[in-house]
Amino acid sequence: MRRTIKGKDEVIEQVLVCLVAGGHVLIEDLPGLGKTTLAYALARSTDCAFSRVQFTSDLLPSDVTGVAIYDERERSFVFKPGPVFANVVLADEINRATPKTQSALLEVMDRARVTVDGVAHAVGSPFMVFATQNPVDYEGTFPLPESQMDRFLMRLHMGYPAAQDELEILRTTRTGYDAIEVAAVVTKAEVLQLQ
């Protein structure tokens, strides 16, 4: 991960502590500092399924958790899982969503399950929400409620890279976080053993 996220060894270490402790992490910082890339690199290096949800003001809770849809052939409702059914879930710019949509993460962060229409659905293990947010003084943001903040094990800041690291980033970075090449160094089973 250090090859991908330059000069942020302490942040990487703290994120790994959150993963091993079974916790969730919130990174608050300005756009363009590598928050999304860090979450993706974490998932790739641990051989975990990755899902990204871009939080916006028009996002609905069911867009995050999933929804039960009526299947004509089965003559019953069938659950269609949402993006929280991954091992590492990136809740990108979480404070751009309304409080109602933000609250869709409360149960899954606390109990590793989602309840839709009275039926509980367990998410995979390991499970980690990696949320990012812009500073609250940015236009179009909503503050996270205390009940949401309590579910994060750590609240971190990336900060700007040092000048030397920034030059290295410019020299080696490809377009888009999903273009990075990160090999798995542990398996999901090994992460679960560490937890």
Secondary structure, DSSP 8 states (H G I E B T S, - for coil): -TTTSTT-HHHHHHHHHHHHTT--EEEE--TTSSHHHHHHHHHHHTT--EEEEE--TT--HHHHHEEEEEETTTTEEEEEE-TTSSSEEEEETGGGS-HHHHGGGHHHHHHSEEEETTEEEE--SS-EEEEEE--TTSTT-----HHHHTT-SEEE------HHHHHHHHHH--SSGGG-----SS-HHHHHHH-
